[in-house]
């Protein structure tokens, strides 16, 4: 058996892990350990599958397995099996192994675990066939490795195991480039703290040394002393006012700069992530992470961190002064503090959970609103405004419940803090008042003590607000850093191959690919394309045409086989070199808000107006652009809403021309346009493809008549290859497609008029 270290192991309960270890033979090594949520008789119950280098074993959640009197399958020896594969059923799926001529069911699973078990089946099949185990990267994890809780989403972050202190340190690292300003803020906070400690002391001196008749008589002129103390009070307040302004301005600057850096890291990683990442997430949810979640982090840094720093210094200073004034009273007022701290940690966990739920619901609401606004034409066309309103109302209600639960927890904590601080004040008034009556404590000292006590309790009273800030910030930081830490699924090699002058030779060799594990879209695709050759990709919708071009652009990485350009494996080519020399004209090209000229030069930002105009002429776009009121400076609106479909396509072609690629992809570039516009686009395409390796996808076969070869796909497999005439002579799959199109174009008008008999299946004269 070929040795391999590739494993996938989910964390088992301790008792089950012990039972599994007992079941292993001497020298037997576990390669895969995974839990499923469905029994063989379709009951929702946990089962565990163990794959070793010798056998397949299955255990119930209590640790019982084959040979213990249950209904589990017998141990399967890998040496007896021929292959393993998943089988998708209605509402469930299963892994089967072939022994002899019989399929043996190994384990069942629900659709939510399809991707995981598809990759596990692949690993089992490789073990059976004595191949190196490659489960195509990590299997999506649905449970936390530490606590075995279900994750909020596959490969997500377990909130229960998130290290808050480590996350705070990580946020703090973004502030390291601003060490000088950090040190200045600490210094200003220290001065502000000293200034805040002065007024209560002056108040006590005024009461004891000025307002007390006996003390005033002993101190000489009470008015002079009063003026001195009041003047000192005013100066301290003015200094405190100025220090607070500078301190707050500095904290806003620092917090803003830190979040700028966080947003840049977040946005940069979003731009590098593979298309598979975006296939699984709503755009609105990602926008919420860039905006709302980073905003909550910023306000914690702007308001929360300076508040913590200032009040920690205040607490130390106040406690020192309180002990100096009366250590007995100080001990009394400290009695509620352990309860405040304990209650704070208790509510911290509850608030974190409440805010996580709240922001999750906010993300769904933003995603739903974005989806509706981007498809408002469809909503209005089918008169579904009421339906969308019902969906929004349901999601909005969920946001309300999330808001209510989080604020309810905060309100309970505030009330508890208020009650506990009031109890400390009652003790001070009682015992301090008794001491004043007994002449063992002065009135001024009692007032000063109470003033310091309010300053001591105030930060603790607002600990609930700090809890709110930090809870929001930690919940947001979890989601932000989850994106930042997501590895780019398409990355360059450490030393990528440079290809500055690509020739355009492309070779697919046994390529298999699946967007979703266990459901291949392409099967064993092999195709060799010479430089400058034009290849037409033909087939029904879903046959794999666009997928082939996606792999060529390396939006996704292949699962099996090889894909080479100019004899170099595509994974070895630097992404920047690769995509700089590939141009794409899509069926629905995206356009940015701005002018026509800006959209044409998007692929080459340094292009001059003369180059832009030359590209537009080649794309047959110059005339209609000049007919616009502002010519090339015409604003086209969001996604080119001021342009017609044909105008968009010609601008997209101009954008590809100015990019000057060696390999060109045309994906339904002439769909949904009238005959005249199609002719103009065809001429533009003819100019564009000269000297370039071209992959053209079209359902309207007229766009492919100039192709050197047509590649016909069906269900992800190449079924025919040849020129247009050769394929027609074969009278196979392509011929049937042509006949179908000829039949569909037989009626040219709603009234049933017949087509011109001299026109072919694509509507053009043959």
N, C-alpha and C positions, 0 to 999 in steps of 0.2 A: 504494500500500500504506500503510495507516495506521501511523504511527510509534508505537512503544511501546518502553519501556525495560525491560519485564519480561523477565527472563532466568533460566535455570537452567543453571548450568555446573559440572560436576564436574571435579576436577583431573585433567588428562591427563598421562601420561608425556611427558617433554620431546620425545623423538623423534617421537611421534605428534602432539603439538601443532604441531611444525614442519611435518610433512607436511600437516596440516589447513590451516594457514595458506597453504601453497603452492597448495592446491586451491581456495581462495576466489577469486572474481572481484573485480575492482576495485570498491570501494564496497559489497561484500557484507558483511553483519553477522551474526554468530552469535547466535542467540537461545537455543538450547538445545544443550547438550553432555552426553550421558549415556551411561554404560556399562551394558551388559547382560552376562549370564553364560551365554548360550545362543546357539548358531548356528542357522541355518535348518534344518539337518539334525539338530537336537537333540543336539549335542555340547556338553559344558560347556567353553566357551571364551569369552574376552572379545571383545565387539564394541562399537563406538562409533557412536552416532547423533548426527549434527550437523544441526540445524535452523537455517537462516538465514532472512533475510527474503525469500529467493528460491527456495531449494531444500531438498530432503532429501538428506543424504549419509550413507553408512555406510562405516566403516573397520574393518579387522581390527586387532588389538592391535599388530601390527608396522607399521601405518601404510599398508598397501596398501588400495586402495579401488577403486571402479568405474573401469574404463578401464585397470587394471593387470594384467589377465589373470586375475583371480580370479572367483569365482562371485558376487560382490556384485551387488546390484540396480543397475540404471542410476540415474544421478542423476535425481531426480524434481523437476520444476519445479512449484512451488506453483500457478502459473497454470493447469496442466493438471489439477489435482486438484479434486474436488468436495467431498470431506469426508474426515475421518479419525476412526477409532474403534478401541477395543480389542476383541479377540475372545478370550474365555476358552475354553481347550481343556483336555483332560485332561492334567494335569501340566505345563502351560505356558500361555502366552498370547502374543498377538502384536498389533502395531499394523498396521492395514490402512488404505490410502488408496483412495478410489474415483476411478478415471480412466475416463471413458466409462461403460460398464456393467460394468466389471471391478474386482474387489477385488485390489489389489496388496499383498502382504505387505512391510512395511518392516523389522520387526525382531522377534525372538522374545525371551522372557524367562521366568524361572522364577516360580512363584507368590510367592516371597518379595519380588519386585519389582513386584507387581501394582499397588500403590497409586501408586508412582512413575510407572510408564508410563501408568496411567490418566490422571493429570494432564498428563503430557507429550502424550498423544493429544489431550486437550482443548485444550492450547495450540496444537498443530499445526492442529486444526480451526478455531480462531479466526483463525490466520494465513491459512489458505486462504480463509476467508469475509470477510477484511478487517475483522474485528472487533477491538476492543481486547483484548489478551491478558491474561487473568486466570486464573491456574492455581490459584485458591483458596488463597492464601498460599504458603508455602514447600513445595516438594516434599520429602517425607521423604528425608533424606540417609542413605545407607548406607555412605559412605566419608568419611574425614577429608579436609577441604579442603587441609590442609598436606602430609600424608604419603601420602594415598590408601589407607591401611589401612582394612579393614572395621571399622565401628563395632560395639560390643557390642550395640546396638539402634538402630533408626532414630532419627536426630537425637540420638544419644547423645554422650557425651564420649569423645574419643580419649585413652586413658591414656598413649600414647607421647608425645603433644604437650602434656600438661597441664603448666603452669608451676607447679612446686612452690613456688617463692619467692613468686609472685603469690598463690597460695592461702594461704600462711602470712600474707602481709600482709593478706589479706582477713579471715582469722580474727582477726588482731590488731586490725583496725578495730572489732570488736565490743567490745574492751576500752577504747576511747577514752573512753567516758563515765565510766570509773573511773580517770582520770589520777592523782588524789591517792593512791589505794591502790596503783597501779602504782609511783609514785615511792617510796612507803614500802617496798614489797617490794624494790626495787632497793637502797635504803639499808640495809635489814636484811640483804640478801644480801652487801653490801660489808662490813658489820661482822662477819658470820658468817665470811667469807673471812679477814679479818684475825685473827679468833680462832683459826681452824683452822691458820694458819701459825705460831702461837706454840709449841705443844707440841714439835715436833721440834727447834726451836732450844734450848728449855730442856733437853731430853734431852742434846743435845750439850754444853751447859755443865755439866750434872751429871757427865757422864763425864770431861770434861777438867779441870774446876776443882774437883771434889769427890772423885771416886773415884780419880783418878790421884794416887798418893802424892806425887810430886814437885810437882804443881800444888797439892795440898791444903796442903802445908807452906808454900808460898809465899804462900797467900791468907789466912793467919791461922787462925781457928776454922772448920774445915770444916763442923761441925754447924750453926752459925748460917747459913752460906751455903746448906746443904742445905735447912734449914727455909724459907728465903726462896724458893728455886727451886721446891720442892715446893708451897709455898703459892701461888706465882704460877701453877703448873701447874693446881692445883685451881680457882683463881678463873677462869682462862681456860676450863676445861672447863665450869664452871657457867654462865658467860656464853654459851658456845657452845650449851649445852643450852637455855637460855631463848630465845636468838635463833632457834634451829631450830624451836622450838615455834611462836613467833609467825609466823615466815616460812612454815611449812607451813600453818598455819591460814589465813593471808592468801591463799596460793596456791590452797587449796581453795575459798575464798570467791570469788576472782576467776574461777577456772576454771568454777565452778558458775554464776556470773552470766552469763558469756559464753555458755555452752551453753544457758542459759535463753533468751537472746536469739535464738540460732540456732534452737532448737526452735520458738520463737514465729514466726519468719519462715517456717520450713518448714511449720508447721501452717497458718499464714495462707494461704500459697500453695496448699497442698493443698485448702483450703476454697474457693479461688477458681477452681481449674482446671475446665475444661470436662469434661463426661461422656465425651468421646472419649478423654481422657487415661486415665480409669479403665477404659475398655473394653479397653485394651491391657496392663494391669498387674494383677498379683495383689495383693490387699489385704495378704496376709501380707508380701510384699516391701516394701510401703510402710511397714507397721508396723515392719519391721526397720530402715528408714532413720530413723524417728523415735526408735527405742529404741537398737538396737545401734550404729548408725553414729555417732549423736551421743554415745553413751557413750564410744566409742573416742576421739573428739575431746576429750571432757572430761578423760579420764585423761591424755592427752598434755599438755593445758594444766596439769593439776594436778601431774603428776609430771615430765613431760618438759621443759617450758619452765623451771621453777625449777631443774631439774638442769643444764640447759644454761647458764643465767645464772650459777649459783654456781660451776660448774666452769670456765667461761671465766675468771672472776676468779681462781680458784685457780691455773689454768694460768699466767696472767701472773705472779702473785706467786711461784709456785714457780720458774719459769724465771729470774726475776730473782735469787732467793736462790741457786739452783744455780750461776749464772754467777759470782756474787760468791764463792761457796765454792770452786769449781774449774771454770774455763771449759773446761779440757781434758777432764775427766770428763763435763761437760755435753754437749759435742759428741759424745762416744761414745754416751751414752744416747739422743741424738736420732736415731741411725742408723735404728732400726726404725720411727720415726714416719711417714716417707713411705709405707712399706709398709702401715702401719695405715690411713692415710687413703685410699690407693688401693684397698685391699681393702674398706674401708668403703663407698666409692662403688659398687664393683662389686656388693657384696652388697645395697646399697640398692635397685638396680634389680631384682635377683632377688627380694628380699623384697616389694617393691611388687607385682610380678606375682603372687607366691604368695598374698599376702594379698587381692588383688583377686579371685582365683579362689576363695579360701576364703570370702569374704563373699558372693560371688555364689551359691555353693552353700548357704551358710547361709540366704540369702533364699529360695531355692527350698524348703528344708526347712521353714522357718517357714510359708511359703505353703501347702505341702502339709498340714502339721499343722493349720493354721487351717481349710483347706477340709474336712478330714475331720471335725474337731470340730463345725463348723457344719452338717454334713450327716450326723451320726451316726445319725439315725433312718433315713435312706435306706440307709446302709451296713448297718445291722442288719436292715432289712426284706428286703434281697436277699442276706443272708448273705455279704457281701463283706469280712468282717474280714481273712481271710487275704490277699486281693488287696491291700487297703490296706496290710497289714503288709509285703507284698513291695515295694510302691512306696516305703514309708517306709524299708525296709531298704536299698534301692538308693540312695535320696537320702542316707541317713545314712552309707552307705559313701563316697559322694562327699565329704561333709563331713570324714570321717576322712582321706581322701587329701589334701584341702586343708590340714587341720591338720598332717598329717605332713610334707608338702612344705615348708610355711612354717617349722615348727619345725626341720626338718632343715637348712635353710639357716642358721637362727640358730645351731644347734649347731656347724656347721662354722666359722662366723665366730668364735664364742667360743673354740674350740680354737685357731684361727689366732692370735687376739689373745694368748692365754695363752702360746703358743710364742714369739711375737715379744717380748713383755715379758720373758719369762725370758731371752732372749738379751741384752737390755740389762742385766739384773741381773748376768749372768755377767761381762760386761765391767767393771762397776763393782767387783765383788768382786775380780776379778783385779788390775786396775790400781790400784784404791784400796788394796787390801791390800798390794801391793808398795810403794806410797807410804808407808804407815804403817810398814812394816818399815824403809824407808830414812829414817825420821824426817822426811820432807818433808810429811807429812799426819798429823793427830792422829786417835786412835781416835774421839773424840767427833765430830769433823768428818765422819768416814766414816759413823758411825751416823746423824748428822743428814742427811747426803747421801742415804743409802739410804732413810730415812723420807720425805724429800721426793720421792724417786724413786717410791716406792710411791704417794704422793699424786698424782704426775704420771701414772702409768700407770693408776691406778684409773678415772678418767673414760674413758680410751681403752679399757680393758678392758670397760667397760660401754657402750661405744659401740654394741655389738651390741644391747643392750637398748633403747638410745635408737633404734636403727634399727627395732626391733620396734614401739616406741610410735609413732614417726613414720610408719612404713609403714601401720600400722593406721589412724592418724589421717588420713593423706592419702587412703587408699582410701575411708574413710568420708566424708571431706569432699567428695571427687569426687561421690559419690552424693547427698549432702545438697544441695550447691550446684547439682547438675543439676536437682533439683526446684525449688529456690529461684529458679533462673534461667529455668525454663520459663515462657514468657509465658502468661497466662490467655487461653484461646482465645475467651472471651466477656468482653469488657470494655466499660465505659461509654465514650461519646464524651468528649472533653475538656470539653464543655459539654452534658451530656445534657438532654433535654426533661423538665421536671417534669410529672408527672401525678398530682396529689394526689387528684383527683376523677374517676376513670376512669368512662366511661359504659358501656363494654363492647362497642362496635362493633368487629368483627373482620373483616378481609378478607385472604384468601389470593389472590394474583394470580400465576398461572403458576409456582407454587413447585415446584422440583425439589430433592431432597435425597438424599444417600447417606452412610451411616455409614462405608462403605469405598469409597474412590475407584474409579470404574468400575462400581459396582453400585448404581445409584439405587434407593431404596426408594419415593420419591414422584416422580411424573412430572406436571409441568404441572398442579398442583392449583390450581383457582380456586374460591373460595367466599366469599360475602358474608353475614355474620351480623349481624343487627340487635341493638341493646342489649336485654337481657332475653329474647332468643330461646333456646329449648332445642333443641340440635342433637343428634340421635342418630347416632353413627358406627357403621356396620354393615359387616361383611365377614368373610371368612375370616381365620384367624390368619396374620399376616405380610402383610396387605393394606395396612398403613400407618396404622391408626387411632391407635395409641399414638404413633407418630412425629409425627403432626400435633399432638398435644397437647404432646409434647416440644418442638417448635418454638415453640408458643405460650408455653410457660414459659421459653423461650430456654435450655433445657439444651444446645441445639445451635443453630448459626446456619445459615440456609438457604444453599444453593449457588447457586441461580438463582431469579429472580423476586422478588416482594415480599410482605412480611407487615406489615400495618398494624393498629394498634389506635387507634380514635378518629381515624383519618386520619393518624396519626403512624407512620413506619417504626419497627418494633420495635427496630432497632439504635440508634435515636436516643433511646429511652426509658431512663432510669436503671434499672439492674437492681433496685435496692432498691424504687423506686416500682412497677416492673412486678410483682415477685413478692409484694410486700405486698398487692396487689390481685387475686392469683390464688390460689385454693384448690384443693387436690388431694386426692381420696379414692381411694386405690389399691386394687387387688385384694388386695395383701399389704402393708398399711401397716406401717411400722416403729414400734415402741414402745420407749421408753427405760426402763431400770431405774429404778424409783421408784413413786410412788403414782399412782392413777387421776387425781387432781386435777392433779398435775404434768404428766401427759401431755396432758390436755385443754388446760391453759393454755400448752402449749409454744409455740403460735403467737402468744400474747399474754401474755408473762411477768407483766404487771402486772394481769392479770384478777383480780377478787375472787372469793371463794367463791360469792357470790350469782350472779355472771355465769357461773361454771362450772356451777352447778346449773341455771340457766336454759337454757344450751346443751345440757346433758344431757337435760333434759325435752324440748326440741325434737327431739333425736335419739332419743327413746324409750329412753334409757339410764338415766334416773334410778332407775327401779324396781329394776332388777337391781343397780345400784351400791349402793343402800340396803340390799339384801338381803345384801350382803357383810358379814363380821364387822366390818370397820373402815370400811365405807362408802367415802367418797371418799379416805380415807387408806390404802386397801388397796394393798399392794405387789404389783405385777403380774409381777415377775421380768424376766429378760432377754427383750426383744422380746415382752413380754406373754404369756409361756408359761403364766401362771396363768389366762388368759382363753380363752373359746371363740372360734370364728371369728366368730360373730354379734356377740358382745360387743365384740370388737376393732373390727368395722366400725362399730358405733354410737358407740364412743368416737372413732374416726377422724372420723366425721361431726360429732360434738360439737366436736372440735378445729377442723374447717373452719368450723363455725358461729361459734365465738368469734373466729375470724380475720376474719370478715365480709368475704369477697372480693367483688369486682364480677364476676369471671369464675370459673367453677367447672368443674373437670374431674373427672368420675366415671369411673374406669377399672375396669370389672368390679366395681362396689361391692357387688353382691348375689350374687356367685358363691359356690358351695360352702356354702350355708346351707339350712336346712330351710324349708318353706313358711311356717310361723308366723313365723320370724325374718325371712324375706324380706318378709312383710307389714309387720312393724315397721320394717324398713329402708326400705321403699318410702314409708311414711308420713313417716319422718324425712327422706328425700330430697325429698319433696314440700314439706316445710317449708323445706328448705335452698335449693331452687332459686328460690323466689319472688323476682321482681325482679332475678334475676341471669342474665347470659349463661352458658349451660351447655353443655358438651360432654360427652355421656354415651356411654360405650363399653360394649357388652354383647353377649354371645352369646345370652343369654336375652332374647328380644325383649320379654318382659313389662315390662322396665324402661324400654322406649323408647316405650311406647304414648302417654305424655303428651307426647312430643317434638313441637315445632312442625313440624320437618322431619327427615327421615331422609336421611343422605348415605351412599350405598352405594359402597364401595371394592372394587376388585379389582386385585391386582398393582400397587398404588401409584397407581391412576388412579380418578377419580370416574366411575362408570358410570351411576348413577341418583341423582336427587334428588327428594324430594317428601314428602307426608304418608304416614302408614301406609296409609291407604285408597287414595290415589293410586297408590302403588307396587304395591299388590296388584292394582289394576285394570289396571296396565300389563302384568302377567303377564311380567315380565322377570326380571332377576337376583334381586331381592328376593323376588319371588313364588316362585321356585325354592328359595330359602333357607327360606321359610316351609313349603313343601311338604316339604322334607327334614326340618325339625324336626317337622312333624306325623307323618311316617312314623316318625321315631325315638322319638316318645312314644306310639306306638300300643300298645306293650307296656309296661304299668305295673308288672309284677312279673316276677320271675325265672321264675315258672311260666307266663307267657305271657298273663296277663289283659289284656283290651283296655281302652283308655282311654275315658273318657267322651266320647261323640260330640259333646257340646255344648262341649267344651273345645278351645281353639285350639292353634296350634303351640307356643305358649309355656307351655302347661299351665294357662292361666287361661280362665275362661269367656268366650266371645266373644259 
